[in-house]
């Protein structure tokens, strides 16, 4: 949906030094790949960056069509492998240096979601570089992937550990349209759409600019490494779509009842139309209208009679909700570049077909690591912030035995035996360097 945004003001950010993925919206439909690389030799790692640098696209002209673009992000262990000086390494945040697996307790990644159960190479110290390619058509996607493979094939000190293709026509594997609610970044030049609220300070998303506090956030040293960079949180989930479908069938007698319950869990209908604007039935026209799809709040629905307080989208962005535990929503915002992989499963399929399908959750921001850790511990895996006690996010949390979801009403309805509809397969924290930082890292 961000494709509807246009450049309306003169940008004040150094767009020609910021990687495109920060501001360029994921296209719809989209095709792409995520690759994880290991640097076994410092010189080879630097040469890899030298070869990739000319192919990286800046955020300049982010509103103009572009068939494909790659992005490069580097983990803490990757920075170590590249020979970054100790003084620079020590200037990165402690949780980023520790890595995602070491932060499992804070992220509530336990049980089947624990790092010991992650797929290779996640959870190891070998995850060094992530290369992603986004494209709006299959031919350009394959061409871009073939080119970066060609650039890297004769570098014996760089190892390809995993490669995952992704893509969708605009709907995720659960059959929901997504990816259209993004923060408005001050200084990007983007037009404001109804429901955006005020622009959020650029320093919340890109290092080196004033944040919501009025001051730039701390950034890695030297300035050439930190400025115009950002952080990336990558979390790969396998989605249990058949279990989701069966849960709806077990708790709804008609298709209309099932679709309403699904919308209550998510906070939107499958078309993207929010319950706040279409509380009784889906209205696809709203889902297609950039002037209406995000033009809503929750202040006039404090009990959640239209949009349940515990629904997924209300947890992830409470907007103007009155929270039990105070929090500045504007410093909890993230830019999402999440992608779906695998084929969707029709809503009438109640048995798992064994296929691989799911979601790559990708969050960008100057506070992305802190924010995701906060979201996971406080808003996803707890309901205390909204007065819901131990009730958890109905879509992405790991549910406990006897878990339930509350649909407010007179009387309220508790839907029992809600399951975990997504299982974490792994992830990592990455630093997204500026284009000048990529050249600096390349030596």
C-alpha positions as CSV (number, residue, x, y, z in Angstrom):
1,X,0.0,0.0,0.0
2,X,2.9,2.4,0.4
3,X,3.1,2.4,-3.4
4,X,0.4,5.1,-3.1
5,X,2.7,7.5,-1.3
6,X,4.4,10.1,-3.4
7,X,7.2,12.6,-2.9
8,X,5.4,15.8,-1.9
9,X,8.1,17.8,-0.1
10,X,11.8,18.3,-0.6
11,X,13.7,15.6,1.4
12,X,16.1,16.7,4.0
13,X,17.7,13.3,4.6
14,X,20.9,12.3,2.8
15,X,19.0,9.9,0.7
16,X,21.8,9.2,-1.7
17,X,23.7,7.6,1.2
18,X,20.9,5.6,2.8
19,X,20.1,2.1,1.5
20,X,16.9,2.0,-0.5
21,X,15.1,-0.6,1.6
22,X,14.7,2.0,4.4
23,X,12.3,4.1,2.4
24,X,11.5,2.1,-0.8
25,X,8.3,0.2,-0.2
26,X,8.0,-3.5,-0.9
27,X,6.2,-3.7,-4.3
28,X,2.9,-5.5,-4.8
29,X,3.1,-8.2,-6.2
30,X,6.7,-8.9,-5.1
31,X,9.4,-11.4,-5.7
32,X,12.8,-11.9,-3.9
33,X,15.4,-13.8,-2.0
34,X,17.1,-13.7,1.3
35,X,20.6,-15.1,1.6
36,X,22.8,-15.7,4.6
37,X,26.6,-15.5,4.1
38,X,29.6,-16.4,6.2
39,X,32.9,-14.6,6.0
40,X,35.7,-17.1,6.5
41,X,38.4,-14.7,5.4
42,X,38.7,-11.0,6.1
43,X,40.1,-10.1,2.8
44,X,37.5,-12.1,0.9
45,X,34.7,-10.4,3.0
46,X,36.0,-7.0,2.1
47,X,36.2,-8.0,-1.5
48,X,32.6,-9.2,-1.4
49,X,31.5,-5.7,-0.2
50,X,33.6,-4.1,-2.9
51,X,31.8,-6.2,-5.5
52,X,28.3,-5.7,-4.0
53,X,28.7,-1.9,-3.4
54,X,28.0,-0.8,-7.0
55,X,24.8,-2.9,-7.1
56,X,23.3,-1.4,-4.0
57,X,20.6,1.2,-4.5
58,X,20.2,4.4,-2.5
59,X,17.0,5.8,-1.2
60,X,17.2,8.7,-3.6
61,X,14.1,8.6,-5.8
62,X,12.4,6.1,-3.5
63,X,9.0,7.0,-5.0
64,X,10.1,6.2,-8.6
65,X,9.5,2.7,-10.0
66,X,12.5,0.4,-9.9
67,X,12.3,-3.3,-11.0
68,X,14.6,-4.6,-8.4
69,X,17.1,-3.7,-5.7
70,X,19.3,-5.5,-3.2
71,X,20.1,-4.7,0.4
72,X,23.1,-5.7,2.5
73,X,23.1,-6.0,6.4
74,X,25.8,-7.2,8.7
75,X,25.6,-8.9,12.1
76,X,28.0,-8.2,14.9
77,X,29.9,-11.4,14.2
78,X,30.1,-10.3,10.6
79,X,31.7,-7.0,11.7
80,X,34.2,-8.9,13.7
81,X,35.0,-11.1,10.7
82,X,35.5,-8.0,8.6
83,X,38.2,-6.8,11.1
84,X,36.3,-3.8,12.4
85,X,38.5,-2.2,15.1
86,X,37.6,-3.0,18.7
87,X,36.8,0.6,19.5
88,X,34.1,0.6,16.8
89,X,32.8,-2.8,17.8
90,X,32.4,-1.6,21.4
91,X,30.3,1.4,20.3
92,X,27.4,-0.8,19.2
93,X,24.6,-1.5,21.6
94,X,25.1,-4.4,24.0
95,X,22.0,-6.4,22.8
96,X,23.1,-6.1,19.2
97,X,26.6,-7.4,20.1
98,X,25.1,-10.3,22.0
99,X,22.9,-11.4,19.1
100,X,19.3,-12.7,19.0
101,X,19.9,-16.2,20.3
102,X,21.6,-14.8,23.5
103,X,18.5,-12.5,24.0
104,X,16.0,-15.4,23.9
105,X,14.8,-14.8,27.4
106,X,14.0,-11.1,26.7
107,X,12.3,-12.1,23.4
108,X,10.3,-14.9,25.1
109,X,11.8,-17.3,22.7
110,X,11.2,-20.5,24.7
111,X,9.9,-24.0,24.1
112,X,9.7,-24.8,20.4
113,X,10.8,-21.3,19.7
114,X,14.0,-21.6,21.7
115,X,17.3,-21.2,19.8
116,X,18.2,-24.9,20.2
117,X,15.4,-25.6,17.8
118,X,16.2,-23.1,15.1
119,X,17.1,-24.1,11.6
120,X,20.7,-23.7,10.5
121,X,22.5,-21.3,10.4
122,X,20.4,-19.3,12.9
123,X,21.6,-19.4,16.4
124,X,25.2,-19.9,15.4
125,X,28.1,-17.4,15.2
126,X,28.4,-18.1,11.5
127,X,25.6,-15.7,10.4
128,X,27.6,-12.8,9.2
129,X,25.9,-11.0,6.2
130,X,22.3,-11.0,5.0
131,X,21.7,-10.1,1.3
132,X,18.1,-9.5,0.2
133,X,16.8,-8.8,-3.2
134,X,13.4,-7.3,-3.8
135,X,11.7,-7.1,-7.2
136,X,8.4,-6.3,-8.7
137,X,8.7,-9.0,-11.4
138,X,10.1,-12.5,-11.7
139,X,12.6,-11.9,-14.6
140,X,14.4,-9.0,-12.9
141,X,14.5,-10.8,-9.6
142,X,16.1,-13.8,-11.1
143,X,18.5,-11.6,-13.0
144,X,19.6,-9.7,-9.9
145,X,20.1,-13.0,-7.9
146,X,22.1,-14.5,-10.7
147,X,24.3,-11.4,-10.8
148,X,25.1,-11.4,-7.1
149,X,25.8,-15.1,-7.3
150,X,28.2,-14.4,-10.2
151,X,30.0,-11.8,-8.2
152,X,30.5,-14.1,-5.2
153,X,31.1,-17.5,-6.8
154,X,34.9,-17.2,-7.0
155,X,35.4,-15.9,-3.4
156,X,36.4,-19.1,-1.5
157,X,36.5,-17.2,1.8
158,X,32.7,-16.3,1.6
159,X,30.3,-19.2,2.1
160,X,26.6,-19.2,1.2
161,X,24.9,-20.8,4.2
162,X,21.2,-20.4,3.3
163,X,19.1,-19.1,0.4
164,X,15.4,-18.6,0.7
165,X,13.1,-17.3,-2.0
166,X,9.9,-15.3,-1.2
167,X,7.1,-13.6,-2.9
168,X,3.4,-12.9,-2.9
169,X,0.7,-11.2,-4.8
170,X,-0.1,-8.9,-1.9
171,X,-1.7,-11.5,0.5
172,X,0.3,-13.4,3.1
173,X,0.0,-17.2,3.6
174,X,-3.0,-16.7,5.9
175,X,-4.8,-15.0,3.1
176,X,-4.5,-11.5,4.5
177,X,-3.3,-8.4,2.7
178,X,-0.5,-6.8,4.7
179,X,2.5,-4.4,4.7
180,X,0.6,-1.2,4.2
181,X,0.7,0.5,7.6
182,X,4.1,2.2,7.9
183,X,5.3,5.3,9.9
184,X,5.7,8.6,8.1
185,X,9.4,9.5,8.4
186,X,10.1,13.2,8.8
187,X,12.5,14.5,6.1
188,X,11.8,11.7,3.6
189,X,9.6,14.0,1.5
190,X,6.7,11.5,1.6
191,X,3.2,12.8,1.5
192,X,1.0,12.3,4.5
193,X,-2.0,10.1,4.2
194,X,-5.1,10.2,6.4
195,X,-4.5,8.3,9.6
196,X,-0.7,8.8,9.5
197,X,-0.6,11.3,12.4
198,X,2.4,13.5,12.5
199,X,5.6,12.6,10.9
200,X,8.0,10.8,13.3
201,X,11.5,12.2,13.7
202,X,14.0,10.7,11.2
203,X,16.4,9.8,14.0
204,X,14.0,7.0,15.1
205,X,14.8,5.2,11.9
206,X,18.1,6.5,10.5
207,X,21.1,7.2,12.7
208,X,22.6,10.7,12.8
209,X,19.4,12.7,12.9
210,X,17.3,14.1,15.8
211,X,15.0,11.5,17.4
212,X,11.8,12.0,19.2
213,X,13.8,13.1,22.2
214,X,15.2,16.0,20.2
215,X,18.7,14.6,20.1
216,X,20.3,12.0,17.8
217,X,20.5,8.5,19.3
218,X,23.9,7.1,20.0
219,X,25.5,5.6,16.9
220,X,28.5,3.4,16.1
221,X,31.9,5.1,15.7
222,X,33.4,6.5,13.6
223,X,30.7,8.7,12.0
224,X,31.4,7.2,8.6
225,X,30.3,3.8,9.9
226,X,27.3,4.9,11.9
227,X,25.7,7.9,10.1
228,X,22.8,7.1,7.8
229,X,22.8,3.5,9.0
230,X,20.0,1.6,10.8
231,X,19.3,-1.7,12.5
232,X,17.5,-4.7,11.2
233,X,15.7,-7.5,13.1
234,X,15.1,-10.6,11.1
235,X,12.8,-13.4,12.4
236,X,11.7,-16.3,10.3
237,X,8.5,-18.1,11.1
238,X,6.8,-21.2,9.9
239,X,3.0,-20.6,9.7
240,X,0.5,-23.2,10.7
241,X,-2.2,-22.1,8.4
242,X,-4.2,-25.4,8.6
243,X,-4.3,-25.1,12.4
244,X,-5.6,-21.5,12.0
245,X,-8.3,-22.6,9.6
246,X,-9.3,-25.5,11.9
247,X,-9.5,-23.1,14.9
248,X,-11.9,-20.9,12.9
249,X,-14.0,-23.9,12.0
250,X,-14.1,-25.2,15.5
251,X,-15.4,-21.8,16.8
252,X,-17.6,-20.7,14.0
253,X,-20.7,-22.4,12.5
254,X,-20.9,-20.4,9.3
255,X,-18.4,-18.8,7.0
256,X,-19.6,-15.4,8.1
257,X,-18.9,-16.3,11.8
258,X,-15.5,-17.7,10.9
259,X,-14.4,-14.7,9.0
260,X,-15.6,-12.3,11.7
261,X,-13.7,-14.3,14.3
262,X,-10.6,-14.2,12.1
263,X,-11.0,-10.4,11.7
264,X,-11.3,-10.1,15.5
265,X,-8.0,-12.0,15.9
266,X,-6.2,-9.8,13.4
267,X,-8.0,-6.5,13.7
268,X,-8.6,-6.3,9.9
269,X,-10.5,-8.3,7.3
270,X,-8.6,-10.3,4.7
271,X,-8.9,-7.3,2.3
272,X,-7.0,-5.1,4.7
273,X,-10.2,-3.2,5.7
274,X,-9.9,-2.5,9.5
275,X,-12.6,-3.5,11.9
276,X,-12.5,0.1,13.2
277,X,-14.1,1.2,9.9
278,X,-15.9,-2.0,8.9
279,X,-17.0,-3.7,12.1
280,X,-19.7,-6.0,10.8
281,X,-18.4,-7.3,7.4
282,X,-15.5,-7.0,5.0
283,X,-15.4,-3.9,2.8
284,X,-12.8,-4.5,0.1
285,X,-13.2,-1.0,-1.2
286,X,-11.7,0.3,2.0
287,X,-8.8,-2.1,1.6
288,X,-8.1,-0.6,-1.8
289,X,-8.3,3.0,-0.8
290,X,-5.1,4.6,0.6
291,X,-7.1,7.5,1.9
292,X,-9.2,5.3,4.2
293,X,-7.3,2.1,5.0
294,X,-5.4,3.6,7.9
295,X,-7.6,6.5,8.7
296,X,-8.8,5.3,12.1
297,X,-8.0,5.2,15.8
298,X,-9.1,3.4,18.9
299,X,-9.9,6.3,21.3
300,X,-13.6,5.9,20.6
301,X,-13.5,2.2,21.1
302,X,-11.9,1.8,24.6
303,X,-13.5,-1.5,25.3
304,X,-12.6,-3.0,22.0
305,X,-16.2,-3.6,20.9
306,X,-15.2,-3.1,17.3
307,X,-11.5,-3.9,17.4
308,X,-10.6,-6.2,20.3
309,X,-7.9,-4.7,22.6
310,X,-5.9,-7.9,22.3
311,X,-6.1,-8.1,18.5
312,X,-2.8,-8.4,16.6
313,X,-2.8,-5.0,14.9
314,X,-3.9,-3.1,18.0
315,X,-1.1,-4.7,20.0
316,X,1.5,-3.9,17.4
317,X,0.4,-0.3,17.0
318,X,-2.0,0.8,19.8
319,X,-2.4,4.2,18.1
320,X,-4.4,6.4,20.4
321,X,-5.5,3.6,22.8
322,X,-5.3,4.4,26.5
323,X,-2.7,2.0,27.8
324,X,-2.6,0.5,31.3
325,X,1.2,0.8,31.3
326,X,2.3,4.1,29.8
327,X,4.5,4.0,26.7
328,X,5.4,6.5,24.0
329,X,4.0,4.8,20.9
330,X,6.0,7.0,18.6
331,X,9.3,5.5,19.8
332,X,7.9,2.0,19.4
333,X,7.3,2.4,15.7
334,X,9.3,0.3,13.2
335,X,9.5,0.2,9.4
336,X,8.4,-3.3,8.3
337,X,9.7,-5.0,5.2
338,X,8.4,-8.4,6.0
339,X,8.0,-11.0,3.3
340,X,5.9,-14.2,2.8
341,X,7.4,-17.4,1.5
342,X,5.6,-20.6,0.3
343,X,2.2,-21.1,-1.2
344,X,-0.9,-19.9,0.7
345,X,-3.3,-22.6,1.9
346,X,-7.0,-22.1,1.1
347,X,-9.2,-21.3,4.1
348,X,-11.1,-24.6,3.7
349,X,-8.0,-26.8,4.2
350,X,-8.0,-28.1,7.7
351,X,-5.0,-30.5,7.5
352,X,-1.4,-29.5,7.1
353,X,0.1,-30.5,3.7
354,X,3.7,-30.5,5.0
355,X,4.8,-27.6,2.8
356,X,7.1,-24.9,3.9
357,X,5.3,-21.6,4.2
358,X,5.5,-18.6,6.5
359,X,6.6,-15.1,7.3
360,X,10.0,-13.4,7.4
361,X,9.4,-10.6,9.9
362,X,11.8,-7.8,9.1
363,X,11.9,-4.6,11.2
364,X,14.1,-1.6,10.5
365,X,14.8,1.3,12.8
366,X,17.4,3.1,14.8
367,X,15.9,1.4,17.9
368,X,14.8,-1.7,16.1
369,X,16.5,-4.2,18.4
370,X,15.2,-2.5,21.6
371,X,11.8,-2.1,20.1
372,X,11.3,-5.7,19.0
373,X,12.6,-6.9,22.4
374,X,10.0,-4.6,24.0
375,X,7.2,-5.7,21.7
376,X,8.0,-9.4,22.2
377,X,8.1,-9.2,26.0
378,X,5.4,-6.6,26.7
379,X,2.9,-6.4,23.8
380,X,3.1,-9.8,22.1
381,X,3.6,-12.2,25.0
382,X,1.7,-10.3,27.7
383,X,-1.6,-8.4,28.0
384,X,-0.8,-6.3,31.1
385,X,-0.2,-3.2,29.0
386,X,-3.8,-3.3,27.9
387,X,-5.4,-4.7,31.1
388,X,-5.6,-8.3,29.6
389,X,-3.3,-10.0,32.1
390,X,-1.7,-13.1,30.7
391,X,-3.6,-13.1,27.4
392,X,-1.2,-13.1,24.4
393,X,-1.1,-12.0,20.8
394,X,-3.4,-14.4,19.0
395,X,-1.2,-14.7,15.9
396,X,2.6,-14.6,16.6
397,X,2.9,-15.5,20.3
398,X,3.7,-19.0,21.7
399,X,0.5,-19.9,23.4
400,X,0.3,-21.8,26.7
401,X,-2.0,-24.7,27.5
402,X,-5.5,-23.4,28.1
403,X,-4.9,-20.1,26.3
404,X,-7.9,-18.0,25.2
405,X,-8.8,-14.9,23.3
406,X,-11.3,-12.4,24.4
407,X,-13.9,-10.9,22.1
408,X,-15.4,-8.0,24.0
409,X,-19.2,-7.7,24.0
410,X,-22.2,-7.9,26.3
411,X,-21.4,-10.4,27.6
412,X,-17.8,-10.8,26.3
413,X,-16.9,-14.1,24.6
414,X,-13.8,-16.1,25.5
415,X,-12.6,-18.3,22.7
416,X,-10.6,-21.1,24.3
417,X,-7.9,-23.5,23.1
418,X,-6.2,-20.9,20.9
419,X,-3.0,-22.4,19.5
420,X,0.4,-21.1,18.4
421,X,-0.2,-20.3,14.7
422,X,3.5,-19.4,14.0
423,X,6.7,-21.2,15.1
424,X,10.0,-19.3,15.1
425,X,12.6,-20.9,12.9
426,X,15.4,-18.5,13.8
427,X,16.6,-15.0,13.3
428,X,19.4,-12.4,14.0
429,X,20.1,-8.8,14.6
430,X,21.8,-6.9,11.8
431,X,23.3,-3.5,11.2
432,X,22.2,-1.9,7.9
433,X,25.2,0.3,6.9
434,X,25.0,3.4,4.7
435,X,26.5,3.2,1.2
436,X,29.6,5.1,2.4
437,X,29.9,2.8,5.4
438,X,29.9,-0.2,3.0
439,X,32.8,1.3,1.1
440,X,34.6,2.0,4.5
441,X,34.0,-1.6,5.6
442,X,35.4,-2.8,2.3
443,X,38.7,-1.2,3.3
